Amino acid sequence: MIVRSLAFALRMRKLPLLAVLVLGFLLSACTANINSPHTIRKMDKALDKRDLGKVIDIVEKPGLYKKKERLLYYLDAGILRHLNGEWQESNELLHRAEDEIERLHTKSILHGAASAVLGDSSLEYSGEDYEDIYINVFKALNFLAMGEIDNAFVEIRRVNDKLYFLEEKYARMAKEMNEESDARISFKAGSGRFHSSALASYLSMILYENSGEFDDARIDWDNLGFAFRSQPELYPFAMPDIIHPHSEEAKGLTRVICFVNRGPYKDAYEMHIHSSPNNLMLASSGREVAIQNIRWEGIAEGYYFKFALPYLEDRPKSVARIVAKTQDGRRFELQKLEDLGRVARRSFEIKEPLIILKSVSRTVIKALAAEKIKKELANQQNDLVSSLIYLLADAAVFLSENADLRISHFFPAEAYIAEIPLLGDNETITLQYYSQNGRMIYSENIETRDDRSLPRLIYSWYY
């Protein structure tokens, strides 16, 4: 599309129009939206004060999300409503997010060639895998808060189903891309080992215990250990001390789950391509490149192209440790159960080779077409016009391959737990959050619920 626009402008001598179009593209990147620096600063400031009402007002501002970012809105608004204790509203939004992910996945299967032509940021945002997986965790917690145990069970099972198909999904996508008639690169997804979530198993164990199904609860207790043993790259920390569901100590437990810090954001890095006969050499300054050489039949030596790619970066952590205090003075240090940020990065790495290869393919095809236009200009008498077209052609190709930096803004980075025995009904637990330097940055008092038909579970958050 960009190359056709350049050719048309050349034939019609519409250089001012072309310049305006490119300038408009640049200016459009500066307009206010959910990812603009100004908006992010306002949200960060409100979150630091735990002013969720203000953050929700920002997210609900008309026009902040583009039409192709509908999923992003559902995710952001759904998690914010959860943090704000609006369980039903949160589930309605997260349910829409899940439906949207399924719709976009089906659409990508039916129209798989689209992203091979258009840059990812030009398409509808289809979500990251960790967002899709943890949607169901938060839906389960919402249902638990509303006392809907059966529905909470359904959501936890959905987590396991999605994990089972995660790696297969990208293997199938690579196969479909390789079957495209104009494929010039052999596409292959990365490998991943995220097959079992300790957080999902822990919630499932609690649900089974509450239902009196202790053998199933014991299976989930075993699955917790398996998640840590079989996925050391996702769980490089000690497994928490979790009381066995068959133990006498398990009776009367009050369990605490705290979500802290915020999940990763996306940043961009620049990729450089140099050509030799029938070969492309990839390099990047400041980042290790997983793919360094690609066979490209027919390309000559001496071409140089560049494009931008996304990567996931951790946010600074505000919370380093959490302590739960009971009314009788006992103190319990919470232990890390799940690193959602690490899961986000590892699941992103599964599809990262596909992102790189698609971007290389698009960049080279469009850049070679632009080079063809430049050669047609070699005989033009107006050197100034030719030079301007050269610059606009190169700029248009690079701008069309800008990195897709969209990602949800409010998922937590870590989940911590504690198991507190022998608490009576309607007792108060004080949660104290500490920074890296040991300073207490937040304290919250939470009453235990006295409904014996529901799990004795309390949870909190601090970003």
N, C-alpha and C positions, 0 to 999 in steps of 0.2 A: 504494500500500500504506500509506504513512504517513497519507494523508488518510483512507482507510477506517478506520484504527485510531483516528484522532481522532474521527471521526463515531461509531464504535462506543462509544468511551469516553464521549462526550457523551450518547448515548442511554441507556447503562447506568449513568450517573453513577459511573463508575469512575475518578474523578480521582486518587485515591492510586495506583492501578495505573499510570495513564498517567505520573504523575510518576516512579514507580519505573523504568518502561521508559526514559524519557529519561535519568534519572540513570544507569541501567545502560549506556546507549549511551555516555555520557561516560566512565564508569569503564573500559569495555572498551577505550577508546583508550589507557588508561594501563597496561594489562597488558604484561608482558614479551613482546617479539617481536623479530624480526630488525631492525626499524626503530626500536626504542625507543632513546632517548638512552643509557641505561645499557649496552645491548648494543653499540651503535656505539662507545662509548668504550673498552670492553674490546677490541673487535676492532682499533681504531686503535692502541691501546697495544701489542698483540701484534705487529701488522704493523710498527710502528716498530722493534721489536727483531728483525724477521724470524723471529719464532717462529710458523712456519706450523702446527706441531703444535697449538699452543694455539688458533689461529684455527679450525682444522678441528674441534677439540673443541667450540668454541662453536657452529659451524654445525651440527654433528651432534647438538646437544642436542635431545631429543624435545620437540615442541610449539612450537619456536621459529618454525617456518613453519606457517601455516595451510594447510588443505587446498587452498584456492583459490590458494595461493602455491607449488604444487608446482614450477612452472617456475622460479621464483626460486631455490628450493633447488638444482635441477639446475645452473643457471648458476653460482651461488656456489660450490658444492662442486666442480663441474667445473673452473673456473678455478683454484681453490685447489690441487686435485690436480695440475694442470698445473705451477703454480709450484713445487710440491713435488717435481717429477720423477716423479710417479706416472702415467706416460703412458697405460697401459691403463685404469686406473681413471678418469682424466680423460676419455678418449674414451667410455667407457661412459656416464658422466653427461652429457656434452655431446650424445651421440647421443640420449639420452632427452629432453634439452632441445629438440633439433631436432624430434623426433617430437611433443612436446607443443605446440610452436609451430604445427606443421602441423595438429594436431588442433583447436586453439583457433581457428585461422584458418578451417578448414572449418566449425566450429560457428558462428562469427560470420556466415558466409554463409547457413547454414541457418536461423539464429535472429537475423537482423540487427536485429530490433526491440528485443531485450533491453536493450541499452545505451542505447536511446532512452528507456527507462523507469527503469532502475536506474542509479545513479551508477557510474562506472568502478571505484571502489574496492570496490564490492559484488560485482564480477564476478571471475572467475578472472584472474590476471595473465597476459597474453598476450605480454609482452615488448616491448622497443623494437627498432626495425629494425636499429640498429647492433649490438645483441646477436646478432640472428639472422645478420647478415652475418659478424661476426668469430668466431662459433662455429666456422666452417669453417676459418678461419686457424689457430686453436689446435688443431683436430683434425689439420690438415695437419702442424703442427709436432710433434704427438704421434707421428704415423705416421713422420715423418722420424727422430725419436729412436729409434724401434723398428726402423728400417731398411726400412719398408714403403713403397717409392717409389710404386708404382701407386696405393695408397690415398691417398697424399698428393696425387697428381695429381687424383684424384676430388674431394677436398675443395676444392681451389683452383678447379676448374671450377664447383663449387656457388656459390662467392662471386660469380662473374660472372653466373651464372643469376639469382641473387637480386637483384643490382643492376639487371639488365635489367627486372625486373618491379616494382621498388620503386614508382615513381611511378604506374604503371598500377594497382597494388593499391588505392591510396587514391582514385583516380578512379572505380574500380569501386565501392568502398564508398560514396562520395558518391552515385553513381547509385542504388544500392539503397536508401539512406536517403531519397532524394527520391521513390522509388516507393512508400514506405509510405503507406497510405491516410490516416493522420492527420497527415502531415507539415505543419508550419506554417511552416517555414523552408526556403529553398533552400540545400542543403548543397553545398559546394565545397571540395575539398582544395587545399592549397598546392602550389606547384611546386618541384621540386628538380632538381639537376643532378649528383647523385652516381651516376655511371654507370661509373666506372673506379677501382679501388683500386690505388694505387702499390705498397702492401705485397703485395697478392695477385699483381700482375704480377712483382714482384721475386722472390718465392718460386717462381713458375712458371718464370721465366727460369733460376733456379738448378737446378731439376729438369730442365729440357730440356738445359741444359749438361751435367749429370751423365749424362744418357742419350745424349749425343752428337748430339742433334738441334739443331744450331746455328742452322739457319734459323728454327726455332720459337723458340729463345732470342732471336734477333735481333728477331723480331716483338714479344716481350714487352719487350725493351729499348726499342723504339719506343713501345709502349703506356705505358711509364713516363713518357716525355716528353709523350705525349698527355694523360695524367692531370693533369700539372701545368699544361699550356697551356690545357686546356679547362675546368678547374675551379679558377680562381684563388681562389674563395671558400673552397675546402677546402684549397688548397695555396698559402697566401700567403707562402711561404718558398722559398728557392732549392732547386732540385732537387739531390740529392746527386751527387757525382762517382762515377758507376758505370761501370766498365770495360766496353767493348763486348765481347760474347761471341765475336766473330770475331778479337779482338785477341790477339796473342801474350801480352800481359800477363795475360789471363784464365786462362792455364794456371798451376795451382799456387796460385791464390788461396785464402786462408782468409777467409771472410766472417763478420762479427759482427753480430748483431741484439740490441739491448737494449730492453726494455720498461720505461718509467719512469712514475712518478707514477700516480695513480689516476683513473679516468674520472669524469665528472660525477655529481652527486647531484641529487635533485629537492627543490625547495622550493615553497612555495605563495604565491600572491598573491591578494588579494581583488578581485573584479569587482563593479561596481555597475551596476544597470539602473534607468533612469528612463523612465517611459512618457509619451508624448504621443499624441494620437489616431492610432491605427493604426501606431504607430512605437515602437521601443525604442531608447534611447540608451545606449551602453555606455561606461564609463569605469573607470579604475583608478588608484589613487594609487601613484606610484613606478615604474610600468611603462607602456611604450607599448602601446596597444591596436591590433592590426591591423584589427579590425572595430569600427566605431564606431556604425553605425546598421543596424537590422534592421527590415524591414517586418513588422508583426504585425496582420493585419486584425482589427478589432473591439475592440482593447484601448483602454480609456479613458485619459484623462490623469490623472497624479497618483500612479501606482503606483511603489513603490520596492522593489527586490529586490536581494539580494546572494548571491554564492556564491564558492567558492574554486577556483582553477585551478592546475595544476602548471607549473613551468618548470624547465629544466635549468641548473644552476649549476656552474661549474668549482670543483674543490677547489684549495687552495693547492698549488703545485708545490714538492716537496722537492729535485728534481734539475734543475739548469740546464745542465750539460754533462757529457760522458763522454769519458774518454781511454783508449785501449787501448795498452799498452806490450808490446813483444816482449822476448824474452830478450837480444837483441843491442842493446837500448837504444833502438830506434826508437819514436816516439810517433805515434799516429793519433787525431785528433779525430773522434769520431763525429758524423754529420750526420743531421738529422731527415728521416725518410722519410714518416711518416704521423702525422697528428694525429687520433687516434681520438676524442678528446673533441670536437673540432670537427665531425667526421663525426656524432657522436651528436646534437649540437645542431642541425645542419642537417637531418638526417633527421627529427628531432622536429618541426621547423618545417613539414614537409610535411603532417603530420596535425594540427598545432595548430589550424588553422581548424575542422576537424571537432570537435575537443574543445570549443572555445569554443561552437560552434553547438549541439552536443548539450546542453551544460550550460545554455545559455540556454533552450533549449526545455524541458528538464526542470524547471528552476527556475520558469519562468513558469507552466507548466501546474500544478505542485504548489502554487505560491503563490496562484494564482487560486482553486484549489479550497479552500485554507485560508481565503482571504478570504470565500468563500461560507459556510463554516462560521461564521466570525465574525459575519456578517450574521444568520445564523439564531439567534445568541445574543443579538441586540440586545434581544429581548423577555424575556430571562431576568431573574428578580427578584434572583437572587444575583449581585451585581456582582463579588464576590470570585472566585466560581467562573468567571464569564465572563472576568475579567481573567487568571486563571491559564491558562485555555484559550487565550486570545490569545497569551500568552507561549510556551506549549508548542507551539502550532501553528507560530509563526515559528521557534522553535528547531529543531523537527523538520525543517522544510524546509531550513534552512541546514545542519544537521548531515548530512542525507542528500546534500548536494552538496559534501562536503569533497573536497579535491583528492586524487587518487590519486598518492601519493608513492613508490610501489614502483618500484625499479630495482635491477639487480644491483650488487654492492658491490666487485667485485675485478677488473673489466676495467681494463687500463692506459689511460693517457691519450695516450701518445706512443710511437712506435717510432723508434729511431735505428740507423744502420748504419755499418759501416766495412769496407773491402776491403783486406786485408793480403797483399802478395805474397811469394812465395819463402820460405814457412815449411816446414821439414821435418816429418817425422812426430814425434808425441809432444813437440811443443814447448809451452811454457806462455805464455799471454797473460794479462796482468794488466789488469783493468778497474777504473778509478778513477772514482767518481761524485762530482761536486762540487755544492755548493749554490749558491744565488743570490749569496751573498757570497764565493764562491770557496773555501770550506772543503771539504776532502775528507771526505765523510760515510760512504763505504763503499768497500772494495776487495776484489776477488775474483780468485783465480787459477784459470784454466780451461785444461785440457790440450786440444790439438787431437787429433782422432781420426785413427787411422792406417788406417782402412778406405777404400781407394781406390774401392770400389763405391758409396760414399755421398758426397753433397755435403760439402765441407769447410766446415761451418757450425757456429758456436757461438753460443749465445744466453744471455742473463742478464736479470735484472730487479732493480729497486729501487723501492720505493714510499715 
